[in-house]
Amino acid sequence: MADPLTAETDLAAAQSDFRLFRDILEDAHPALTEYISTDRKNFLFDSVYKTIDKKLSVRELYKKLAFLINETGCSHTFTSLPTAITDTLYNRKLFFPFPAILLNNELYINADDELPHGTKILSVNGIPISRILDSLMLYNPVEGFHRETQRYATAGDFGFDYYVHFGVPKKFELLLKDTSGKIETQLFDPVTLDELTTRKDSRYYYDATDVIYSFSINEETGYALLRLTDFEIGSSNQQAAFESFLKNSFELLSKKKEIRHLIIDLRENTGGDLYNCFLLHSYLAKNPFPEYKRVFSRVRKISYEDYLSVATDFADIGKINTRLKREFLARSPYGYYIPDSLIDSWEPDPLRFTGSTYIITNHKVASAASYFILLTKNNGTARVIGTETCGGGYSGNGFRMLEYQLPASGIRFNFPYAKMIYSYNERKTGRGLIPDYAVPDTYSSFIKNEDCQLLYINDSLILKNK
């Protein structure tokens, strides 16, 4: 079946798309050189442009743009395939056939379809898995510098990312190690995106996100568990319901004096509305806290509006422009800032929880979720268990994303109109939030379908300190 990413863009059009891509980013991206120098940025863009010396396939141009975005170190900046191509993919047999999961830097099948879960994938079409994952990391940018977190993310998107980067083989030749230790090679046909999605929906091991928030109390061990997989709640009615949920949960905790431990499970939470980050933290904070240290934008009006994607809500663009003019008043050589006088502060809620708090993280935690962890950890009210986050410990974003579309190739790219420096004077390490207790999933916990982070908190922290 034909691969739509092999469609070609002629030389002049590819060069024009690239120049426009660079112009938009350099004009409007709020923090293009937060983690790389201007000289390094210019060197990378100039070098990649020189490689566009003939007509290119959509795949080849897409890989070049994705590489550059990954180098900037902004987890909110990413590329997307042209809509016209994405819409044709669902019924084409182009994709790696198995959901996968990374455990101890080894890739395993995470479903029970043609092969059982726990089957280790050693290589694909003669390329070792480690090399493949290194190649695919660029499609999962993180805040700051490149790190292992990206390998975990691309393992979860392995089928799609493999297609984007390597194309479609006639067969997938897999070198496998089964659960008994036997190593053999097997051949498999590509599957459609619909089939791969169905298989991912029936994965053996994953953190479900269909229920955004929940709260429960374990009377036996004396802890409460608050699960929150998203800070983007939705409509005003849903937001009101969420605020009532938090108030009721912490009111109940305030009455149950015997419950001295609160576990907040943020796994899979990629962020959302900053307001909800601050709201939740107010139920844990010891002292008043500002929303952030600084917010800045390169522009005071959204530029290159003619190249915003067709999916753009221009009413939202109007609201963004109004906010830029009303709030981003302080000017410097690096852009426009919100003055300190316009940065709100929060008070601790009267119902705030004063017991021990534990936060569970994983590689998907980003943006407002990673900022919530930083606020709570640095306020001295929580310990963090799990793995390093995608989101950073110094800066992030909680502002509306802009999506542009390049006219010749149709490739889209997104970035935020503003950048936020967190309210604590953290060093710019280029890393994510590092847990106090590193507790990654293991092959054993995977096979047993155990929640090893929750078990660790319960067995090693709560029961130990009861």
Wavefront OBJ file of the C-alpha trace (Angstrom):
o trace
v 0.000 0.000 0.000
v 1.365 3.420 -0.990
v 3.172 5.429 1.663
v 1.871 9.042 1.589
v 5.006 10.381 3.282
v 6.976 9.624 0.110
v 5.134 12.457 -1.688
v 7.727 14.949 -2.878
v 8.048 18.706 -2.462
v 10.170 20.396 -5.128
v 13.400 22.108 -4.150
v 12.210 25.725 -4.227
v 9.059 24.921 -2.248
v 10.968 22.891 0.357
v 13.468 25.704 0.828
v 10.641 28.241 1.083
v 8.859 26.151 3.731
v 12.083 25.853 5.708
v 12.776 29.588 5.618
v 9.217 30.333 6.743
v 9.521 27.767 9.545
v 12.702 29.468 10.764
v 11.303 32.992 10.393
v 8.193 32.217 12.451
v 10.139 30.515 15.233
v 12.770 33.257 15.434
v 10.133 35.977 15.436
v 7.549 34.545 17.824
v 8.871 31.603 19.832
v 9.277 32.903 23.407
v 12.342 30.846 24.325
v 14.081 29.458 21.276
v 17.495 29.885 22.907
v 16.607 29.000 26.505
v 18.721 25.821 26.347
v 20.951 26.460 23.334
v 22.987 29.544 22.486
v 22.084 31.869 19.623
v 25.274 30.804 17.830
v 24.355 27.132 18.228
v 20.820 27.782 17.016
v 22.087 29.644 13.944
v 24.630 26.922 13.197
v 21.959 24.203 13.357
v 19.439 26.043 11.175
v 22.080 27.059 8.633
v 23.520 23.533 8.475
v 20.143 21.855 7.976
v 19.151 24.381 5.315
v 22.276 23.507 3.324
v 21.133 19.866 3.193
v 17.990 20.891 1.267
v 19.667 20.720 -2.119
v 17.113 18.675 -4.061
v 13.421 17.896 -3.968
v 12.450 16.211 -0.721
v 9.805 13.773 0.397
v 7.467 14.949 3.129
v 9.186 12.425 5.428
v 12.654 13.862 4.762
v 11.572 17.458 5.379
v 9.569 16.464 8.455
v 12.588 14.730 9.996
v 14.743 17.812 9.488
v 12.202 20.090 11.176
v 11.626 17.641 14.027
v 15.382 17.427 14.611
v 15.670 21.207 14.967
v 12.708 21.455 17.315
v 14.110 18.690 19.501
v 17.347 20.660 19.837
v 15.587 23.718 21.272
v 14.640 21.951 24.510
v 11.001 23.052 24.653
v 8.551 20.282 25.487
v 5.698 22.426 24.133
v 7.202 22.793 20.670
v 6.586 19.943 18.246
v 5.826 19.039 14.646
v 2.736 17.312 13.240
v 2.169 15.613 9.910
v 0.021 17.377 7.321
v -3.672 16.915 8.100
v -4.296 15.700 4.547
v -1.844 12.847 5.162
v -2.896 12.018 8.726
v -6.501 11.573 7.608
v -5.456 8.891 5.098
v -3.421 6.744 7.493
v -6.066 4.875 9.445
v -6.783 2.148 6.901
v -3.328 1.800 5.374
v -1.133 -1.132 6.415
v 1.947 0.888 7.278
v 2.599 0.347 10.965
v 4.599 -1.788 13.374
v 2.069 -4.305 14.671
v 2.612 -4.345 18.456
v 2.207 -1.920 21.349
v 5.483 -1.719 23.260
v 6.825 -0.680 26.629
v 10.354 0.172 27.774
v 11.580 -1.476 30.982
v 15.192 -1.178 32.156
v 16.058 0.194 28.692
v 14.720 -2.941 26.989
v 11.675 -3.022 24.733
v 8.860 -5.501 25.397
v 5.593 -6.298 23.707
v 2.763 -4.884 25.805
v -0.238 -6.863 24.527
v -1.436 -10.388 23.896
v -2.164 -10.544 20.189
v 0.080 -12.614 17.925
v 2.776 -12.687 20.629
v 2.414 -12.758 24.427
v 3.195 -9.744 26.586
v 6.688 -9.796 27.980
v 8.275 -10.882 24.693
v 11.477 -8.878 24.315
v 12.229 -7.205 20.976
v 15.965 -7.334 20.321
v 16.039 -5.875 16.817
v 13.777 -4.803 13.953
v 14.893 -5.515 10.388
v 18.450 -6.043 11.578
v 18.743 -2.793 13.574
v 19.233 -3.168 17.353
v 16.401 -1.709 19.409
v 18.728 0.657 21.251
v 19.768 2.315 17.975
v 16.159 2.574 16.822
v 15.056 4.238 20.060
v 17.944 6.707 19.787
v 16.727 7.608 16.282
v 13.122 8.101 17.400
v 13.784 10.225 20.499
v 13.558 13.448 18.492
v 9.783 13.006 18.044
v 9.266 13.331 21.800
v 10.987 16.582 22.870
v 11.411 17.354 26.570
v 11.936 20.543 28.533
v 15.688 21.070 28.672
v 18.334 18.685 27.448
v 17.965 15.280 25.808
v 17.439 12.481 28.310
v 16.255 8.947 28.900
v 12.681 10.168 29.389
v 12.427 10.490 25.597
v 13.180 6.807 25.102
v 10.274 5.853 27.355
v 7.957 8.203 25.495
v 8.924 6.909 22.067
v 8.500 3.308 23.245
v 4.861 4.115 23.920
v 4.511 5.636 20.424
v 6.796 3.082 18.788
v 4.480 1.972 15.977
v 3.732 5.474 14.742
v 7.213 6.941 15.255
v 8.843 3.991 13.480
v 6.652 4.586 10.424
v 7.391 8.318 10.363
v 11.143 7.823 10.594
v 11.896 4.615 8.719
v 8.972 4.164 6.345
v 7.219 0.884 5.596
v 9.025 -2.437 5.165
v 7.328 -5.248 3.275
v 7.721 -7.326 6.410
v 8.877 -6.648 9.951
v 11.684 -9.050 10.723
v 11.863 -9.225 14.506
v 14.587 -10.831 16.574
v 12.699 -11.873 19.693
v 13.393 -13.369 23.085
v 10.335 -15.099 24.488
v 9.412 -15.340 28.162
v 11.274 -18.663 28.479
v 14.516 -17.165 27.131
v 14.364 -18.662 23.622
v 15.679 -16.346 20.886
v 14.312 -16.582 17.342
v 13.452 -14.474 14.299
v 9.851 -14.060 13.158
v 8.230 -12.138 10.304
v 5.125 -9.978 10.658
v 3.025 -7.888 8.294
v 2.430 -4.173 8.869
v -0.995 -3.295 10.293
v -3.305 -0.332 9.851
v -3.350 2.531 12.310
v -6.859 1.468 13.298
v -5.583 -2.032 14.129
v -2.616 -0.661 16.081
v -4.892 1.693 18.021
v -7.216 -1.184 18.916
v -4.254 -3.205 20.149
v -2.985 -0.248 22.194
v -6.438 0.111 23.742
v -6.126 -3.462 25.029
v -2.558 -3.176 26.320
v -1.601 -5.486 29.133
v -0.011 -2.799 31.348
v -0.726 0.931 31.353
v -2.045 3.810 33.446
v -5.662 4.462 32.491
v -6.637 8.094 31.883
v -10.315 7.785 30.984
v -11.288 8.964 34.494
v -9.489 12.292 34.975
v -9.707 12.467 38.756
v -10.684 10.301 41.707
v -10.294 10.171 45.470
v -10.305 7.251 47.888
v -9.324 6.509 51.481
v -7.620 3.342 52.673
v -8.651 3.065 56.302
v -6.469 0.018 56.922
v -3.151 1.654 56.062
v -4.190 5.218 56.877
v -3.679 6.951 53.550
v -5.815 8.812 51.026
v -5.209 8.527 47.287
v -5.914 11.426 44.918
v -5.550 10.516 41.243
v -5.326 13.364 38.705
v -4.369 12.614 35.094
v -4.992 16.064 33.608
v -5.077 19.697 34.705
v -7.154 20.623 31.635
v -10.648 19.982 32.953
v -12.899 21.266 30.160
v -16.085 23.319 30.253
v -17.036 25.796 32.969
v -19.452 23.244 34.434
v -16.736 20.585 34.526
v -14.360 23.111 36.111
v -16.902 23.939 38.808
v -17.380 20.213 39.470
v -13.619 19.726 39.772
v -13.284 22.597 42.224
v -16.090 21.099 44.308
v -14.386 17.710 44.131
v -11.149 19.142 45.543
v -12.956 21.112 48.252
v -14.992 18.071 49.310
v -11.940 15.795 49.285
v -9.844 18.058 51.485
v -12.789 18.825 53.734
v -13.193 15.093 54.297
v -9.469 14.789 55.017
v -9.642 17.611 57.540
v -12.297 15.668 59.467
v -10.479 12.334 59.314
v -7.596 13.083 61.655
v -6.477 9.458 61.574
v -5.559 9.783 57.866
v -2.049 11.210 58.033
v -0.795 10.360 54.553
v -1.934 11.682 51.165
v -0.742 10.126 47.905
v -1.204 12.239 44.781
v -0.890 10.143 41.628
v 0.081 12.384 38.689
v 1.238 9.690 36.279
v 0.282 10.421 32.648
v -0.564 14.051 33.543
v 0.856 16.189 30.735
v -0.399 19.448 32.247
v -3.194 21.810 31.312
v -4.659 24.847 33.048
v -2.180 26.512 35.414
v -5.071 27.682 37.589
v -5.738 24.081 38.595
v -2.066 23.567 39.443
v -2.221 26.525 41.829
v -5.615 25.510 43.186
v -4.416 22.038 44.135
v -1.212 23.400 45.640
v -3.215 25.815 47.813
v -4.562 22.765 49.670
v -0.988 21.786 50.578
v 0.939 25.055 50.811
v 2.304 26.276 54.129
v 2.746 29.877 53.002
v 1.400 32.299 50.375
v 2.974 31.746 46.958
v 3.237 33.722 43.682
v 1.987 32.068 40.540
v 5.355 32.343 38.831
v 8.599 34.286 38.850
v 8.350 35.666 35.304
v 6.348 35.256 32.108
v 7.552 36.630 28.801
v 6.669 36.698 25.110
v 8.648 37.709 22.043
v 5.636 39.522 20.567
v 2.743 41.719 21.648
v 0.614 40.593 18.724
v 0.487 37.146 17.134
v 2.570 37.316 13.975
v 2.323 35.466 10.662
v -1.435 35.004 11.153
v -1.841 34.060 7.470
v 0.080 30.859 8.201
v -1.866 29.729 11.260
v -3.404 26.307 10.598
v -6.986 25.957 9.444
v -7.816 24.415 12.838
v -7.047 27.722 14.583
v -9.884 29.377 16.491
v -9.373 33.019 15.562
v -11.559 34.141 18.450
v -8.843 32.680 20.684
v -6.182 34.589 18.741
v -8.109 37.782 19.465
v -8.147 36.964 23.184
v -4.408 36.232 23.135
v -3.660 39.537 21.395
v -5.780 41.372 23.956
v -3.893 39.730 26.812
v -0.526 40.454 25.220
v -1.373 44.158 24.980
v -2.979 44.372 28.441
v -0.486 42.378 30.540
v 2.871 42.084 28.744
v 3.986 45.634 29.508
v 7.620 45.440 30.629
v 10.062 45.436 27.730
v 13.615 44.096 27.516
v 15.947 43.064 24.653
v 14.526 39.538 25.028
v 10.838 40.338 24.754
v 7.855 41.532 26.747
v 7.220 40.636 30.387
v 4.305 40.683 32.782
v 5.251 43.161 35.545
v 5.509 41.818 39.080
v 2.492 43.937 40.051
v 0.291 41.845 37.742
v 1.497 38.461 39.014
v -1.111 37.016 41.371
v -0.370 35.270 44.661
v -2.318 32.519 46.402
v -3.043 31.906 50.057
v -3.021 28.464 51.657
v -6.562 27.114 51.801
v -8.088 26.796 55.309
v -8.687 23.106 54.522
v -5.059 22.457 53.629
v -3.696 19.007 54.414
v -0.900 19.013 57.012
v 0.109 15.357 57.017
v 2.694 13.581 54.859
v 2.255 13.943 51.100
v 3.719 11.687 48.414
v 3.529 12.418 44.677
v 3.890 9.696 42.031
v 5.415 10.713 38.704
v 6.380 9.116 35.405
v 7.963 10.163 32.119
v 4.769 11.741 30.757
v 4.371 14.329 33.518
v 4.890 17.817 32.072
v 3.925 21.481 32.106
v 1.457 22.462 34.857
v 1.802 19.004 36.421
v 5.580 19.250 36.745
v 5.230 22.790 38.088
v 2.769 21.591 40.733
v 5.331 19.025 41.864
v 8.041 21.686 42.091
v 5.800 24.028 44.100
v 4.818 21.315 46.526
v 8.241 19.729 46.860
v 10.046 23.027 47.410
v 7.432 24.124 49.907
v 8.623 21.217 52.025
v 5.286 19.437 51.946
v 5.872 16.437 49.669
v 8.226 13.679 48.629
v 8.293 12.479 45.040
v 8.353 8.842 43.945
v 8.660 7.466 40.412
v 10.738 8.556 37.438
v 12.092 11.804 35.998
v 9.477 13.947 34.285
v 9.258 15.224 30.726
v 8.517 18.705 32.079
v 11.349 20.787 33.501
v 12.252 21.937 36.973
v 13.093 25.510 35.935
v 10.743 26.703 33.211
v 7.652 25.609 31.344
v 4.448 26.762 29.786
v 0.824 27.097 30.748
v -0.256 29.315 27.903
v -2.189 28.759 24.704
v -0.442 26.949 21.879
v -0.161 28.362 18.364
v -0.272 26.002 15.379
v 1.217 27.033 12.056
v 1.060 25.181 8.739
v 3.710 25.364 6.029
v 2.059 26.080 2.643
v 3.975 23.718 0.336
v 4.424 20.571 2.454
v 1.448 21.050 4.795
v 3.650 20.173 7.798
v 2.357 21.750 11.020
v 4.289 22.926 14.043
v 3.168 24.167 17.448
v 4.654 26.349 20.151
v 3.337 28.528 23.005
v 3.004 32.287 22.712
v 4.548 32.813 26.174
v 7.121 31.184 28.422
v 7.108 30.888 32.196
v 10.014 30.844 34.639
v 8.948 29.019 37.782
v 8.587 30.855 41.060
v 11.429 29.098 42.867
v 15.017 30.112 42.190
v 15.959 26.784 40.677
v 19.173 26.298 38.736
v 18.698 25.763 35.006
v 19.925 22.184 34.887
v 18.039 21.213 31.737
v 16.601 18.205 33.558
v 13.091 17.213 34.536
v 11.800 16.875 38.090
v 14.042 14.293 39.746
v 12.166 12.102 42.236
v 13.322 11.799 45.818
v 12.916 8.042 45.401
v 13.610 6.666 41.923
v 11.158 3.802 41.465
v 10.799 2.805 37.797
v 8.569 0.041 36.531
v 10.436 -3.257 36.314
v 10.020 -6.389 34.278
v 8.800 -8.162 37.398
v 6.152 -5.516 38.187
v 5.120 -5.530 34.523
v 4.643 -9.305 34.385
v 2.763 -9.303 37.703
v 0.766 -6.205 36.648
v 1.777 -4.538 39.915
v 1.807 -0.853 40.727
v 5.354 -0.800 42.089
v 5.354 2.949 42.881
v 2.251 2.693 45.050
v 3.578 -0.474 46.657
v 6.865 1.276 47.412
v 5.107 4.170 49.127
v 2.897 1.828 51.104
v 5.583 -0.666 52.123
v 8.716 1.466 52.395
v 7.423 4.871 53.441
v 3.983 4.812 55.013
v 4.117 1.567 56.971
v 7.718 2.249 57.947
v 6.821 5.650 59.399
v 3.442 4.803 60.899
l 1 2 3 4 5 6 7 8 9 10 11 12 13 14 15 16 17 18 19 20 21 22 23 24 25 26 27 28 29 30 31 32 33 34 35 36 37 38 39 40 41 42 43 44 45 46 47 48 49 50 51 52 53 54 55 56 57 58 59 60 61 62 63 64 65 66 67 68 69 70 71 72 73 74 75 76 77 78 79 80 81 82 83 84 85 86 87 88 89 90 91 92 93 94 95 96 97 98 99 100 101 102 103 104 105 106 107 108 109 110 111 112 113 114 115 116 117 118 119 120 121 122 123 124 125 126 127 128 129 130 131 132 133 134 135 136 137 138 139 140 141 142 143 144 145 146 147 148 149 150 151 152 153 154 155 156 157 158 159 160 161 162 163 164 165 166 167 168 169 170 171 172 173 174 175 176 177 178 179 180 181 182 183 184 185 186 187 188 189 190 191 192 193 194 195 196 197 198 199 200 201 202 203 204 205 206 207 208 209 210 211 212 213 214 215 216 217 218 219 220 221 222 223 224 225 226 227 228 229 230 231 232 233 234 235 236 237 238 239 240 241 242 243 244 245 246 247 248 249 250 251 252 253 254 255 256 257 258 259 260 261 262 263 264 265 266 267 268 269 270 271 272 273 274 275 276 277 278 279 280 281 282 283 284 285 286 287 288 289 290 291 292 293 294 295 296 297 298 299 300 301 302 303 304 305 306 307 308 309 310 311 312 313 314 315 316 317 318 319 320 321 322 323 324 325 326 327 328 329 330 331 332 333 334 335 336 337 338 339 340 341 342 343 344 345 346 347 348 349 350 351 352 353 354 355 356 357 358 359 360 361 362 363 364 365 366 367 368 369 370 371 372 373 374 375 376 377 378 379 380 381 382 383 384 385 386 387 388 389 390 391 392 393 394 395 396 397 398 399 400 401 402 403 404 405 406 407 408 409 410 411 412 413 414 415 416 417 418 419 420 421 422 423 424 425 426 427 428 429 430 431 432 433 434 435 436 437 438 439 440 441 442 443 444 445 446 447 448 449 450 451 452 453 454 455 456 457 458 459 460 461 462 463 464 465 466
